[in-house]
């Protein structure tokens, strides 16, 4: 399985660049869905993969991979995405339970949580992403006659543009508690853009709100260029993640939120692998070594 399409971060849809990584995560969710010990189920995921010419030969079940779980991409890396999906699912449902009814997915990609999760009555799920990505998702889900379990509000805007105006125009109320998610997003952005995004979330939230995001803490991403995960991803599907990630210095967004009064906790994915009994564990030259999952809550008075 090889991919030859050029990858440019600014491409509008899902056929290249960062958009293609949304299909990689969808394929991983499809594989996770069909496992007997699945941590998260997404019955829509494989349909995204099958609808995109760029990944027509990608697997959607681990049985379709000749070396199965020994494959660094479709075994270990896909299991990482399955674990991440479950952990963030749990975070979102736990965070809306006290009363927040607005959920904002930053860089939503092919996220189907509006359709998968059992949301409390009255929940609105705002999906912010580029128009081409949301149009592809709409086409596939419409073809499946998928029904959302919350009021789903697509917000077609580039996060480098005026997404705040687009979000509030779409019905988001900054005066009401909200729950935010930046899954697999921030490490594609330059450091100052991450800082602006986190500062803006702080500005748009009221006490009782929550935020989860994924960060990478490596000082030198290129030190892991020959890791099994990055190598397999380049060679098997033609995605060079290290060309897409921003390699500049990363801000301490968790520390910045703490300084603003948020309650934050920072975790390695491996903690959750041990908790759930499945998922990746540390290995030498590990591309996941610097990954962190951050959970933040804005306390009520």
QUIWO-V125185 format. One record per helix or strand. SS is the DSSP state (@ for helix, = for strand). FROM is the first residue (numbers start at 0). TO is the last residue. If there is no record, write none. Layout:
[[SS;FROM;TO] [SS;FROM;TO]]
//
This chain:
[[@;16;32] [@;44;50] [@;52;54] [@;61;63] [@;67;69] [@;71;95] [=;101;105] [@;112;115] [=;123;128] [@;130;142] [=;150;155] [@;162;168] [=;177;181] [@;185;187] [@;190;202] [=;209;215] [@;220;223] [@;227;236] [@;240;243] [@;252;258] [=;261;266] [@;268;275] [=;290;297]]
//
